[in-house]
Amino acid sequence: MSTEQLMQRFAAALETDISILKELCSEDCKLWHSNDNVWMEQRPALEAFMVAQQAGMIPKFDEVRTMATANGFLAQTSLTMPKIGKIHALQLMTVKDGRISSIEEYIGPEMDLAARLAEA
């Protein structure tokens, strides 16, 4: 698949059906999250995410935007989680041989940083 096709399908996965990622990622695709700083195999992580989403624990992603990079593409999105609030995510995908070979996911809750700093 071309990077442009991967970008379109990735956005569709986040907006409609996360299981689409199975066809976009290489068998040995690795995933990293900023919240725990751990690299893991993407497939088991995706399976766990799908179970949580089907159980209603994870809402749909909002405002998915993608942009090509030299080695793949970026996706920017957000979602609103119960008990947490709005979370922003930036995902950096590396593409090799027409498939996503790694995903780095930077996750941050929306907050008023100026107010937080003033509290300190």
N, C-alpha and C positions, 0 to 999 in steps of 0.2 A: 504494500500500500504506500502511496505517496504521503509525505508529511501533511499536506493539505487534507487528504482523505482521513488520516489518523486524527487530525484536529477536529474535523467535523464529526467523526464517529465518537470521539472522546466526549465532546460537548453533548452529543445525543445520549451517551451513557449516563452522564451526570443529570441531565434534564429528564430522562424518561425511563431508562432501564440500565442499571449499573452492571448487569450481567454481560452487557456488550463488551466490557473490558476484557473478558476472557478471550475474545477473538483478536483483540488489538495488541495484547502483550505477549512477549516471547515466553517460552516455557520456563526460562530461568530468570524472569524479570524480578528485580528486587525493589522493595519499597522502604522508604525512610520517612518517619514522622518527626517533626520538630518537638512535639510534646514529650517524647520519650527518648529521642536521640538514638534509636535502634534501627538497624537495617534488618529486614525480614523478607521472607519469600512472599511475593505478591499474591499468589493463588490462595493460600490459606487465609491471608488477611482479607482478600476479597470475599471469600466464602463467609467469614465471620461478619463482615460488613453487610452482606446481603441478608443474612439471617436477622441481624439487628434492624435493618431497614424494613424487612417484611413484618417484623414484630411491632412496627410503628415507633421504634426508638430513634430513628434517624429520618428527618423530613427531607423533602426534595431540595436540591441545590437551586439557588437563585442566581440570576445574572451571570451566566457562564460566558466568559470571554476567552479567546485563545489568540496566541501570537507565535509565529514561527521564530525559532532561534537557529544558531549555526549548527547545533547538534540535535535538534528536535523541536520542542515547542513548550510554551507556557500555557497554563490555564488558570484563570482567576475566577473565584466564585465565593459565595457565602451561603450560609444556612442558619436557621434559627433553631436552637436546641432548647427543649424544656429544661428548666433549672439552670441553664447556662446563659442563654440569650444568643445574640447574633455572633457568629464566628466567621471570620474571613479565612480563606485558604488560597494559597498560591502553590500550584503544582508544576514542577519542572520535569518534563519528560525527556529522556535521552532516547533517540531512535536509531536502531541498527537493523539493516536488512529489511526495512519496511515494517518493523514491529517495535513496540515500546520495550526497551530493555531495562530501564530503571525509572522510578518515580520518586522524586523528593517532594514531600508535602510539608509546607510551612503553614502552621495553623496558629491563629491568634484571635482571642475574643475581642469584640469591639468594646472600647472603653474610652473615657475621657482622660487621656494621659495628663493633661494640665491639672485637672482636678485631683487626680491620684497623687501627683507630685506635690501639690499644695497641702495635702493631708500629712505628708511625711514630716 
